[in-house]
Amino acid sequence: MRMLFDADLSVERLIPALSIESGTRITPEDTLVIFDEVQEVPRAMTSLKMFNEAAPEYDVLATGSALGIAMHPGFSFPGWQGQ
């Protein structure tokens, strides 16, 4: 899956590629696209901007067990900085 994000991040390319990879037809009317453990593929996180700007009709959710830590090194929930 990581290789899908190595190339162009356009939604026009990503939707068909994700559809083939998942074996699921992705349509804006009834599909929720979930990027789990998204912190492991930074370009997948970058692609969220493309979905937001170029294809807001798609419902996309990003989640990850270490997402907050990856985005804010040195901080843990709820924002306390460890010593």
Protein Blocks (a to p, Z undefined) as FASTA:
>chain_A
ZZmmmmcfbfklmmmmmmmmnopacdfklpccddehklmmmmlmmmmmmmmmmmmmbccd
dddfklmmmmmghiacehiacZZ
